[in-house]
Amino acid sequence: MRGRRSFRPWLLALLLPVVSGCVMFERPPAELACDPALVGRWLPLPGADTEKMPLGAGDYAEIDAQCQVSLVEHGKPPRSKFRALGFELDGQRYLALSQDDMRDLFEDTKPATPGKLPATSVLLLKYRIADDVLEVALPKASRALESIQQGDRSVREADTMVYVVEGDAEALRRRLATDPGLFDPFDPASRNPRLRRAGTEATP
């Protein structure tokens, strides 16, 4: 039943979509900061792919002035806090989630163990805010795989369907600027995760 589900399954689907793969970047491409435009309460809009963000009525994300995110399921206390820091490049906005952020997100209290990803690696999420609607575009594993097949040595498969785009910060910025196909397009028809900023009347 929907009302009893945990946040973890849909968060995993949102941030690490195992069906299509996952694309990580070796390091943040730029200095990270808190975007004040993200501060507030965000309510899910219908139409998103349910494997990416099956939020229901009454669920929301709360982002404070330090970009600390609390995810709240209807009728339950806030859970899963993490920091949503990011950067802007050529007019495009990105969030960069570190592995620590992701452990906080999944409420994983076990000590970190050595993995196949660089310790500095981040998951990038592209986003835009228009008319108080926040839309998040995920990186496309199919594009990373295509790059590997074309002989691009800056992209490798770190694990099954987990890809790493390698390089220093300048090289990664250049990649973002010249390879727009690396992310899903901003388009309601794409069924990207979309959220609406709540008005003051919706905030207790």
C-alpha positions in Angstrom: 0.0 0.0 0.0 1.3 3.4 -0.9 0.7 5.1 2.4 3.1 2.7 4.2 6.1 2.8 1.8 9.5 4.0 2.9 11.3 6.8 1.1 14.3 4.7 0.3 13.0 2.8 -2.7 11.8 5.8 -4.7 14.9 7.9 -3.7 17.0 5.1 -5.0 15.0 5.1 -8.2 15.3 8.9 -8.5 19.1 9.1 -7.9 20.5 5.8 -9.1 18.2 4.5 -11.8 19.6 1.0 -12.1 17.5 0.1 -15.1 19.1 2.7 -17.3 22.4 3.0 -15.5 24.1 5.8 -13.5 26.5 8.5 -14.6 29.0 9.9 -12.0 31.6 12.7 -12.5 35.1 12.2 -11.1 34.9 15.4 -9.1 32.7 18.6 -8.9 33.3 20.6 -12.1 33.2 23.9 -10.1 33.1 25.3 -6.6 29.8 24.3 -4.9 27.4 26.7 -3.2 23.8 26.9 -2.0 21.4 28.3 -4.6 18.9 30.6 -2.6 16.3 29.9 -5.3 16.0 26.4 -4.0 15.0 27.5 -0.5 11.4 26.6 0.4 8.9 23.8 0.3 8.4 21.8 -2.9 5.4 19.7 -3.8 5.4 17.0 -6.5 3.6 17.6 -9.8 1.9 14.7 -11.6 3.3 13.3 -14.8 6.8 12.3 -13.8 8.1 8.8 -14.5 7.0 6.8 -11.4 10.3 5.0 -11.4 12.1 8.3 -11.0 9.9 10.1 -8.4 6.6 8.4 -7.4 5.7 11.1 -4.8 2.1 11.2 -3.7 -0.3 13.9 -2.4 1.0 15.4 0.9 4.6 14.4 0.3 7.1 17.2 -0.1 10.8 18.3 0.1 11.8 21.1 2.5 15.0 23.0 1.7 16.5 25.4 4.3 18.8 28.4 3.8 21.9 26.2 3.9 20.4 23.9 1.2 19.8 21.1 3.7 17.0 19.0 2.3 14.4 17.2 4.4 12.1 14.8 2.7 8.7 14.3 4.3 6.2 11.6 3.6 2.6 12.5 4.4 1.8 12.1 8.0 5.3 11.2 9.1 8.3 13.1 10.6 10.9 14.5 8.3 13.5 11.9 7.1 16.6 11.6 4.9 18.5 14.9 5.2 21.3 15.8 2.8 22.9 18.9 1.3 21.9 20.0 -2.2 24.9 22.2 -3.2 25.6 23.0 -6.8 26.9 25.5 -9.3 26.0 27.4 -12.5 27.8 27.0 -15.8 26.9 28.9 -19.0 23.4 29.7 -17.6 22.7 26.1 -16.7 22.3 25.0 -13.1 23.5 21.7 -11.6 23.4 20.0 -8.2 26.4 17.8 -7.2 25.7 15.1 -4.7 28.8 13.6 -3.1 29.0 10.0 -1.9 28.6 11.4 1.7 25.4 13.2 0.6 24.1 10.0 -0.9 24.8 8.1 2.3 22.9 10.7 4.3 20.1 10.6 1.7 19.7 6.8 2.2 20.3 7.1 5.9 23.2 4.7 5.6 25.0 4.6 9.0 27.5 1.9 8.1 31.1 3.0 7.8 32.2 3.8 4.2 34.0 1.0 2.5 36.4 1.3 -0.5 34.5 1.2 -3.7 35.0 1.3 -7.5 34.2 5.0 -7.7 36.8 7.8 -6.9 36.3 9.2 -3.4 35.7 12.7 -5.0 33.0 11.5 -7.4 29.6 13.2 -7.5 26.3 12.6 -9.1 25.2 15.6 -11.1 21.6 16.6 -11.6 20.7 19.4 -14.0 17.8 21.6 -12.9 15.8 24.7 -13.8 13.2 26.8 -12.0 10.5 28.5 -14.1 7.3 30.0 -12.7 7.9 28.3 -9.4 8.3 24.9 -11.0 11.5 23.0 -10.3 12.4 20.5 -13.0 15.3 18.0 -12.6 17.0 16.3 -15.5 19.0 13.2 -15.0 22.3 12.3 -16.8 21.8 9.7 -19.6 23.7 6.5 -19.2 23.0 5.7 -22.8 25.1 8.8 -23.8 28.0 7.7 -21.6 27.9 4.2 -23.1 27.8 5.7 -26.6 30.9 7.8 -25.7 32.8 4.6 -24.6 31.8 2.8 -27.8 33.2 5.8 -29.8 36.5 5.4 -28.1 36.2 8.3 -25.6 38.8 7.4 -22.9 37.5 10.1 -20.5 34.4 7.9 -19.8 34.7 4.4 -18.3 32.4 1.8 -16.8 33.3 1.6 -13.1 30.8 -1.1 -12.4 27.9 -2.8 -14.2 26.0 0.1 -15.8 27.7 2.7 -13.6 29.8 5.1 -15.6 32.4 7.7 -14.6 33.2 10.8 -16.6 36.8 11.5 -15.7 39.0 14.6 -15.9 40.0 17.7 -13.9 37.5 20.4 -13.1 38.2 22.4 -16.3 37.9 19.3 -18.5 34.5 18.4 -16.9 33.2 22.0 -17.3 34.2 21.7 -21.0 32.4 18.4 -21.2 29.2 19.9 -19.8 29.4 22.9 -22.2 30.0 20.8 -25.3 27.9 17.7 -24.6 24.3 18.8 -23.9 23.0 15.4 -24.8 24.6 14.0 -21.6 21.4 15.0 -19.7 17.7 14.4 -20.4 16.1 17.5 -22.1 14.0 20.0 -20.1 10.6 19.1 -21.5 7.3 18.2 -19.6 6.9 15.4 -22.2 10.1 13.8 -21.0 8.5 13.0 -17.6 11.4 14.5 -15.7 10.8 14.9 -11.9 8.9 18.2 -11.5 7.9 20.0 -8.3 6.0 23.2 -7.5 7.0 25.7 -4.9 4.4 25.7 -2.1 2.8 29.0 -1.2 2.8 30.3 2.4 -0.7 29.0 2.8 0.7 25.4 2.5 3.4 25.8 5.1 2.4 25.2 8.7 
